[in-house]
């Protein structure tokens, strides 16, 4: 027979550092779709997600592979850089707007919220495409970084070409 205090085990996703349930509940109380941005080891993933008690419903999703396959992003270019993150957010917002969604709330999960980061580059892409997301202007990256001037001079042409392909789709 066991002795001592009863201890309650925390949820596994909280123990593993994958979900902050307190922040998630704050986002869900607003009852607006969440613009989820995640940066993996190889690409940026943006999704528009609605809450459902049976499980979240993904309305629209765009990732780095979609940029290469559909929107003429170069195969050899990074899929998680600031320009790629911007384009991923831009494509998601265009897709969401075409399916009738006008606004969302940004959900960055447990990633750090530092000014000018890839997460906020995706946010700027969503805003530039017309999706209404509450934000502060000081966290967004500047135009030179979005156009890839810090990476290569020719990156600006690649970004413009991909934006044109997204708008035509």
C-alpha positions as CSV (number, residue, x, y, z in Angstrom):
1,X,0.0,0.0,0.0
2,X,1.4,3.4,-1.0
3,X,2.0,6.2,1.5
4,X,2.4,9.9,1.2
5,X,0.7,12.8,-0.6
6,X,-1.4,12.1,-3.7
7,X,0.2,13.9,-6.6
8,X,-1.7,14.8,-9.7
9,X,0.1,14.2,-13.0
10,X,0.1,17.1,-15.4
11,X,-1.0,16.7,-19.0
12,X,1.6,15.0,-21.2
13,X,1.8,17.8,-23.7
14,X,2.5,20.2,-20.8
15,X,5.1,18.0,-19.3
16,X,6.8,17.7,-22.7
17,X,6.7,21.4,-23.2
18,X,4.5,21.3,-26.2
19,X,1.3,23.1,-25.1
20,X,0.7,26.0,-22.7
21,X,-2.9,25.3,-21.8
22,X,-3.5,28.6,-20.0
23,X,-2.6,30.6,-23.1
24,X,-4.6,28.2,-25.3
25,X,-7.7,28.8,-23.2
26,X,-7.3,32.6,-23.6
27,X,-7.1,32.2,-27.4
28,X,-10.1,29.9,-27.5
29,X,-12.4,32.2,-25.5
30,X,-12.3,34.8,-28.3
31,X,-14.2,32.4,-30.6
32,X,-12.3,33.7,-33.6
33,X,-10.2,31.5,-35.8
34,X,-6.5,31.1,-34.8
35,X,-3.7,31.9,-37.3
36,X,-1.2,29.2,-36.1
37,X,2.4,29.7,-37.1
38,X,5.1,27.1,-36.4
39,X,8.7,27.0,-37.4
40,X,10.1,23.5,-37.8
41,X,13.7,22.4,-38.6
42,X,13.0,22.6,-42.4
43,X,10.1,24.9,-43.0
44,X,7.4,27.4,-41.8
45,X,3.9,26.0,-41.4
46,X,0.9,28.4,-41.2
47,X,-2.6,27.2,-40.6
48,X,-6.0,28.8,-40.0
49,X,-7.7,26.7,-37.2
50,X,-11.1,26.8,-35.6
51,X,-11.9,25.3,-32.2
52,X,-14.2,22.3,-32.0
53,X,-14.8,20.4,-28.8
54,X,-14.1,17.1,-30.7
55,X,-10.8,18.5,-32.0
56,X,-9.6,21.6,-33.8
57,X,-10.6,22.0,-37.5
58,X,-7.9,23.2,-39.9
59,X,-9.6,25.6,-42.4
60,X,-6.5,26.4,-44.5
61,X,-2.9,25.3,-44.4
62,X,0.3,26.4,-46.2
63,X,3.8,25.2,-45.6
64,X,7.3,25.5,-47.2
65,X,6.7,22.6,-49.5
66,X,3.5,24.3,-50.9
67,X,5.7,27.4,-51.7
68,X,8.0,25.3,-53.9
69,X,5.2,23.2,-55.5
70,X,2.6,25.9,-56.2
71,X,4.1,29.3,-55.9
72,X,7.4,29.2,-57.7
73,X,9.7,29.4,-54.7
74,X,13.2,28.1,-55.7
75,X,13.9,24.5,-54.7
76,X,17.3,25.3,-53.3
77,X,16.2,28.3,-51.2
78,X,15.4,28.0,-47.5
79,X,11.7,27.2,-46.7
80,X,12.0,28.7,-43.2
81,X,13.8,32.0,-43.8
82,X,12.2,35.4,-43.2
83,X,11.2,35.8,-46.8
84,X,9.8,32.2,-47.0
85,X,7.9,32.8,-43.7
86,X,6.4,36.0,-45.1
87,X,5.3,34.3,-48.3
88,X,3.8,31.4,-46.3
89,X,1.7,33.8,-44.3
90,X,0.8,35.8,-47.4
91,X,-0.4,32.6,-49.1
92,X,-2.4,31.4,-46.1
93,X,-4.2,34.8,-45.8
94,X,-5.1,34.8,-49.5
95,X,-6.5,31.2,-49.2
96,X,-8.4,32.2,-46.0
97,X,-9.8,35.3,-47.5
98,X,-11.1,33.4,-50.5
99,X,-12.9,30.9,-48.2
100,X,-14.7,33.8,-46.4
101,X,-12.5,34.4,-43.3
102,X,-11.7,38.1,-42.6
103,X,-10.0,38.0,-39.2
104,X,-8.0,35.8,-36.9
105,X,-5.9,35.8,-33.8
106,X,-2.2,35.0,-33.9
107,X,-1.1,31.7,-32.2
108,X,2.7,31.3,-31.9
109,X,2.6,28.5,-29.4
110,X,5.7,28.2,-27.2
111,X,8.0,29.9,-29.6
112,X,9.9,33.0,-28.5
113,X,8.3,36.4,-29.4
114,X,11.3,38.4,-30.4
115,X,11.0,41.5,-32.7
116,X,11.5,40.8,-36.4
117,X,11.5,37.0,-36.1
118,X,10.2,34.5,-38.6
119,X,6.9,34.2,-36.8
120,X,6.3,37.9,-37.1
121,X,7.4,37.8,-40.8
122,X,4.5,35.3,-41.3
123,X,2.2,37.7,-39.4
124,X,3.2,40.6,-41.7
125,X,2.4,38.4,-44.8
126,X,-1.0,37.7,-43.4
127,X,-1.6,41.4,-42.7
128,X,-0.4,42.5,-46.2
129,X,-2.7,40.0,-47.8
130,X,-5.7,41.6,-46.0
131,X,-6.4,39.3,-43.0
132,X,-7.2,41.4,-39.9
133,X,-5.0,40.3,-37.0
134,X,-4.5,42.4,-33.9
135,X,-0.7,43.3,-33.6
136,X,1.8,45.9,-32.7
137,X,3.8,47.5,-35.5
138,X,7.1,47.5,-33.6
139,X,7.4,43.6,-33.8
140,X,7.2,43.3,-37.5
141,X,10.4,42.9,-39.6
142,X,11.5,45.7,-41.9
143,X,11.0,45.5,-45.7
144,X,14.7,44.8,-46.5
145,X,14.6,41.6,-44.4
146,X,11.3,40.5,-45.9
147,X,12.7,41.0,-49.4
148,X,15.7,38.9,-48.5
149,X,18.3,41.7,-48.9
150,X,20.2,40.3,-45.9
151,X,20.5,36.9,-47.7
152,X,21.2,37.8,-51.3
153,X,20.6,40.6,-53.7
154,X,18.7,38.3,-56.1
155,X,16.3,37.1,-53.4
156,X,14.1,40.2,-53.9
157,X,13.2,39.1,-57.4
158,X,12.4,35.6,-56.2
159,X,10.1,37.1,-53.5
160,X,8.3,39.3,-56.0
161,X,7.9,36.4,-58.4
162,X,6.3,34.3,-55.7
163,X,4.0,37.0,-54.6
164,X,2.7,37.4,-58.1
165,X,2.2,33.6,-58.3
166,X,0.2,33.6,-55.1
167,X,-2.0,36.5,-56.2
168,X,-2.7,34.8,-59.5
169,X,-3.7,31.5,-57.9
